[in-house]
Amino acid sequence: MLLTIDPADPRPMYAQIADGLRVLIASGALKEGVLLPSVRQLANDLGVNLNTVATAYRELQNEGLLAIRAGAGCVVAPRRASGVKTGELRKPLRSALAQFLLAGLSRREIRLIVDRELHDLAGEGRS
């Protein structure tokens, strides 16, 4: 599992870990039922506090992406087909798009970036 922490990133470390895991799950690199490293192991691998990893795991559990089983570890949860509100999902997308526009990117450039990211997430670039 490839997760990294960027000290220059303004986001808290737990958010970087949670976002990294979201990407791995969305891309299919982490499939349903896969056992994740223990909190202690991942914290050791990343050089962070145990509570940092535990917070990231709890956040993803609250989102329904991970299932934490006492004594058995943490696994990738089955993807939920319903219950996801499109309006809630659009909020961070709208914020990211606004940032692109404020940075001076054209609609065409933004579309290319979004298409490239979807391509990468869907694993279409893998051989």
TAQUI-V995304 format. One record per residue. N is the residue number from 0. RES is the residue in one small letter. PHI is phi as a letter, one per 20 degrees, with the letter a starting at -180 (none if undefined). PSI is psi in radians with two decimals (none if undefined). D_CENTER is the distance of its C-alpha to the mean C-alpha in whole Angstrom. Layout:
n & res & phi & psi & d_center
N & RES & PHI & PSI & D_CENTER
N & RES & PHI & PSI & D_CENTER
This chain:
n & res & phi & psi & d_center
0 & m & none & 2.23 & 13
1 & l & d & 1.77 & 12
2 & l & c & 2.44 & 10
3 & t & c & 2.72 & 12
4 & i & d & 2.26 & 13
5 & d & d & 1.91 & 15
6 & p & f & -0.40 & 18
7 & a & e & -0.22 & 18
8 & d & f & 2.25 & 15
9 & p & f & -0.26 & 16
10 & r & f & 2.58 & 13
11 & p & g & 2.69 & 14
12 & m & f & -0.68 & 13
13 & y & f & -0.63 & 11
14 & a & f & -0.66 & 9
15 & q & f & -0.72 & 8
16 & i & f & -0.82 & 7
17 & a & f & -0.77 & 5
18 & d & f & -0.70 & 3
19 & g & f & -0.73 & 4
20 & l & f & -0.65 & 4
21 & r & g & -0.77 & 2
22 & v & f & -0.77 & 4
23 & l & f & -0.65 & 7
24 & i & f & -0.82 & 7
25 & a & f & -0.62 & 8
26 & s & f & -0.21 & 10
27 & g & n & 0.00 & 12
28 & a & f & -0.55 & 11
29 & l & d & 1.95 & 11
30 & k & e & 2.83 & 13
31 & e & g & 2.32 & 15
32 & g & n & -0.15 & 17
33 & v & f & 2.31 & 15
34 & l & e & 2.19 & 16
35 & l & e & 2.80 & 14
36 & p & f & 2.66 & 16
37 & s & f & 2.80 & 17
38 & v & g & -0.80 & 16
39 & r & f & -0.79 & 20
40 & q & f & -0.81 & 19
41 & l & f & -0.69 & 15
42 & a & f & -0.73 & 17
43 & n & f & -0.79 & 20
44 & d & f & -0.68 & 18
45 & l & e & -0.20 & 16
46 & g & m & 0.67 & 19
47 & v & c & 2.98 & 18
48 & n & f & 2.57 & 19
49 & l & g & -0.70 & 19
50 & n & f & -0.50 & 18
51 & t & f & -0.83 & 15
52 & v & f & -0.73 & 13
53 & a & g & -0.69 & 15
54 & t & f & -0.75 & 14
55 & a & f & -0.80 & 10
56 & y & f & -0.77 & 11
57 & r & f & -0.72 & 13
58 & e & f & -0.78 & 11
59 & l & f & -0.53 & 9
60 & q & f & -0.76 & 12
61 & n & f & -0.49 & 13
62 & e & e & -0.10 & 11
63 & g & n & 0.22 & 12
64 & l & e & -0.47 & 10
65 & l & c & 2.63 & 11
66 & a & d & 2.11 & 15
67 & i & d & 2.09 & 17
68 & r & d & 2.08 & 20
69 & a & g & 2.18 & 23
70 & g & n & -0.26 & 24
71 & a & d & -0.20 & 22
72 & g & o & -2.89 & 19
73 & c & d & 2.25 & 15
74 & v & c & 2.76 & 15
75 & v & f & 2.20 & 12
76 & a & f & 2.75 & 14
77 & p & f & 2.52 & 15
78 & r & f & 2.39 & 14
79 & r & e & 2.34 & 16
80 & a & e & -0.42 & 18
81 & s & c & 3.07 & 19
82 & g & n & -0.13 & 19
83 & v & e & 2.17 & 16
84 & k & e & 2.08 & 18
85 & t & g & -0.65 & 18
86 & g & g & -0.70 & 19
87 & e & f & -0.63 & 16
88 & l & f & -0.48 & 13
89 & r & f & -0.42 & 16
90 & k & g & -0.91 & 16
91 & p & f & -0.52 & 13
92 & l & f & -0.78 & 14
93 & r & f & -0.73 & 18
94 & s & f & -0.77 & 17
95 & a & f & -0.73 & 15
96 & l & f & -0.69 & 18
97 & a & f & -0.71 & 21
98 & q & f & -0.71 & 19
99 & f & f & -0.79 & 20
100 & l & f & -0.73 & 23
101 & l & f & -0.46 & 24
102 & a & f & -0.08 & 24
103 & g & n & 0.17 & 26
104 & l & f & 2.55 & 25
105 & s & e & 2.88 & 26
106 & r & g & -0.68 & 25
107 & r & f & -0.78 & 26
108 & e & f & -0.70 & 24
109 & i & f & -0.77 & 21
110 & r & f & -0.71 & 21
111 & l & f & -0.73 & 21
112 & i & f & -0.81 & 18
113 & v & f & -0.78 & 16
114 & d & f & -0.73 & 18
115 & r & f & -0.75 & 17
116 & e & f & -0.74 & 13
117 & l & f & -0.71 & 14
118 & h & g & -0.84 & 16
119 & d & f & -0.76 & 14
120 & l & f & -0.64 & 11
121 & a & f & -0.07 & 14
122 & g & m & 0.30 & 15
123 & e & f & -0.26 & 18
124 & g & e & -0.06 & 19
125 & r & e & 2.58 & 19
126 & s & e & none & 22
